[in-house]
Amino acid sequence: MTRIELDEYKEHKKMSIRSDSFERLIEFMKSYYNMHNPDELFDTLKNDDTAIMMLNKCSITSAASMNQFLDRF
């Protein structure tokens, strides 16, 4: 299981042009971990306390809803 490297994420946040914190996190996961699969992204995010709050805020409850979010992303 992949764990989110918070120090690397904080560095990424400084350079990101996105204003939404969840979009920045997804952008980070795609670039740092080369994670593009919605199942893998969802599984990783649902095992992180902070990311769980972001998932709930965006009403993402499954890999399918993660895929819908990625389509709009």
C-alpha positions in Angstrom: 0.0 0.0 0.0 1.3 3.5 -0.9 1.5 6.1 1.8 1.3 9.8 0.9 4.7 11.5 1.5 3.5 14.6 3.2 6.8 16.5 3.0 6.9 15.9 -0.8 3.2 16.9 -1.0 3.9 20.2 0.8 6.6 21.0 -1.7 4.3 20.2 -4.5 1.6 22.5 -3.1 4.0 25.5 -3.3 4.3 25.0 -7.0 0.8 24.0 -7.9 -1.5 26.5 -9.7 -4.6 24.8 -8.5 -6.6 26.5 -5.7 -8.6 23.4 -4.6 -6.6 21.3 -2.1 -8.2 18.0 -3.3 -7.3 18.8 -6.9 -3.7 19.6 -5.7 -3.6 16.2 -4.0 -4.8 14.3 -7.1 -2.3 16.2 -9.2 0.4 15.2 -6.7 -0.6 11.6 -6.7 -0.5 11.5 -10.5 2.8 13.2 -10.8 4.8 11.9 -7.8 3.5 8.3 -7.8 2.4 8.1 -11.5 -1.0 7.0 -10.3 -3.7 7.4 -12.9 -5.9 4.4 -12.1 -9.1 5.4 -10.2 -9.1 2.2 -8.2 -5.5 2.7 -7.0 -6.0 6.4 -6.3 -9.2 5.7 -4.3 -7.6 2.9 -2.3 -4.6 5.0 -1.4 -6.7 8.1 -0.5 -9.2 6.1 1.7 -6.3 4.9 3.8 -5.2 8.4 4.8 -7.1 10.4 7.5 -6.8 13.8 5.8 -7.6 12.4 2.3 -10.7 10.8 3.7 -12.0 14.2 4.7 -11.3 15.5 1.2 -13.1 12.4 -0.3 -16.1 13.1 1.9 -16.2 16.7 1.0 -16.2 15.8 -2.7 -18.8 13.0 -2.1 -16.4 10.4 -3.5 -17.4 7.1 -2.0 -16.0 4.6 -4.5 -13.5 4.1 -7.3 -16.4 4.7 -9.8 -17.1 8.1 -8.3 -13.3 8.8 -8.3 -13.3 8.0 -12.0 -16.1 10.5 -12.6 -14.1 13.1 -10.7 -11.1 12.4 -12.8 -13.1 12.8 -16.0 -13.9 16.3 -14.9 -10.4 17.0 -13.7 
